[in-house]
Amino acid sequence: MRNIDTIFFDLDGTLTDPKIGITGSIQYALGKLNIPVPTQDELTWCIGPPLRASFVALLGGEKDADRSVELYRERFGTIGLFENTLYDGIVPVLAALHGSGRKLYVATSKPHVFADRIIDHFELRKYFARVFGSELDGTRVDKSDLLRYALHETSTDPARAIMIGDRKHDVIGAANNGMAAIGAIYGYGGRTELTEAGAKHLVAVPAEITALID
């Protein structure tokens, strides 16, 4: 994969483990609506996919989905986004890839107003040329739309770019834009989800990313 000169990283489940912040904020929203609250472990499937769609599934329909997102952000925007940890070994990977002269970007379904704060909180800004995320109104929450926009904004040749993420949305979004993908099975999607989505390359730990690309 030596022809790759541009790398897009997902955020949740790829750069950071956001389990406590995301699931805790979902619990907060459901509790405010007096809806039975699953455990944090039971909510890990919500990490990665677009948030509103997860609430629609949790609520069994559209009713209260928008209000749930508002309540989620009420907690996440002040507390939840920092209940988050970097994956072991991800910083050396970013340093090596950035040092090789490649362009690195973040591409996340999370609103960029939150993603930017998380990247700055963990002092990762020096590695990334730009953070691409959705808008608060849901614009570009779909990973295919997001990557299409990011490729256009950066004038990137998709044949020389790769998407690294832990959910099927990352792999499918990459394929829909003519990009290769690496599935991070250390995140929340898992081997089966990623391979069924079409991922041809999988990594069990962040350190394997550099070996694949170099």
Residue pairs with C-beta under 8 A, 6 or more apart in sequence:
1 162
1 180
1 201
1 212
1 213
2 213
2 214
3 159
3 160
4 102
4 160
4 161
4 162
4 180
4 213
5 101
5 102
5 103
5 160
5 161
6 102
6 103
6 104
6 105
6 154
6 156
6 157
6 160
6 161
6 162
7 97
7 102
7 103
7 104
7 105
7 161
7 162
7 164
7 213
8 104
8 105
8 106
8 107
8 132
8 147
8 150
8 161
8 162
8 163
8 164
8 174
8 179
9 15
9 94
9 104
9 105
9 106
9 107
9 128
9 164
9 165
10 48
10 106
10 107
10 108
10 163
10 164
10 165
10 166
10 167
10 170
10 184
10 187
11 18
11 106
11 108
11 110
11 115
11 118
11 119
11 133
12 18
12 22
12 47
12 48
12 108
12 110
12 166
12 187
12 188
13 47
13 48
13 165
13 166
13 167
13 184
13 187
13 188
13 189
14 87
14 164
14 165
14 166
14 170
14 184
14 187
15 86
15 87
15 90
15 106
15 122
15 124
16 84
16 85
16 86
16 87
16 90
16 118
16 122
17 84
17 85
17 86
17 87
17 187
18 47
18 81
18 83
18 84
19 40
19 44
19 47
20 40
20 80
20 83
20 84
21 76
21 79
21 80
21 81
21 82
21 83
21 84
22 43
22 46
22 47
22 76
22 80
23 40
23 43
23 44
23 46
23 47
24 40
24 75
24 79
24 80
24 83
25 72
25 73
25 75
25 76
25 79
25 80
26 43
26 46
26 54
26 55
26 58
26 72
27 37
27 38
27 40
27 43
28 71
28 72
28 74
28 75
29 55
29 68
29 69
29 71
29 72
29 74
29 75
30 36
30 37
30 38
30 58
30 68
31 37
32 71
33 64
33 67
33 68
33 71
35 58
35 59
38 58
44 188
45 54
45 188
46 54
46 58
47 187
47 188
48 109
48 165
48 166
48 167
48 169
48 170
48 187
48 188
48 189
49 109
49 167
49 169
50 109
50 134
50 138
50 141
50 142
50 169
51 69
51 72
51 109
51 110
51 141
52 65
52 66
52 68
52 69
52 138
52 141
55 64
55 65
55 68
55 69
55 72
56 62
56 65
58 68
59 65
59 68
73 136
76 114
77 114
81 114
81 117
81 118
81 121
82 118
82 121
84 118
84 121
84 122
86 122
87 186
87 206
88 205
88 206
89 205
89 206
89 207
90 206
91 124
92 206
92 207
93 206
93 207
93 209
93 210
94 104
94 124
94 127
95 127
96 210
96 214
97 104
97 127
97 209
97 210
97 213
98 104
98 126
98 127
100 214
102 213
103 129
103 154
103 156
104 127
104 128
104 129
105 128
105 129
105 130
105 131
105 132
105 150
105 154
106 115
106 119
106 128
106 130
106 131
106 132
106 133
107 132
107 133
107 143
107 146
107 147
107 150
107 163
107 165
108 115
108 131
108 132
108 133
108 134
108 146
109 133
109 134
109 141
109 142
109 143
109 146
109 169
110 118
110 133
110 134
111 133
111 134
111 135
111 136
112 131
112 132
112 133
112 134
112 135
113 133
113 136
114 133
115 131
115 133
116 131
116 133
119 125
119 128
119 131
129 154
130 150
130 153
130 154
132 140
132 146
132 149
132 150
132 153
133 140
133 146
134 140
134 141
134 146
140 146
140 149
142 169
142 173
143 165
143 169
143 170
143 172
143 173
144 172
144 173
144 176
144 177
146 173
147 163
147 173
147 174
147 176
147 177
147 179
148 176
148 177
150 156
151 158
151 161
151 177
151 179
158 177
158 178
158 179
159 178
159 179
161 179
161 180
162 174
162 179
162 180
162 181
162 182
162 213
163 170
163 171
163 173
163 174
163 179
163 180
163 181
163 182
164 170
164 181
164 182
164 184
164 209
165 171
165 181
165 182
165 183
165 184
165 187
165 189
166 183
166 184
166 185
166 186
166 187
166 188
166 189
166 194
167 187
167 188
167 189
167 193
167 194
168 189
168 193
168 194
168 196
168 197
170 181
170 183
171 181
171 183
171 194
171 197
171 198
171 199
172 197
172 198
174 180
174 181
175 181
175 198
180 200
180 201
181 198
181 199
181 200
181 201
182 199
182 201
182 202
182 203
182 209
182 212
182 213
183 189
183 191
183 194
183 195
183 197
183 199
183 201
183 202
183 203
184 202
184 203
184 206
184 209
185 191
185 194
185 202
185 203
185 204
186 203
186 204
186 205
186 206
191 202
194 202
195 202
201 212
203 209
203 212
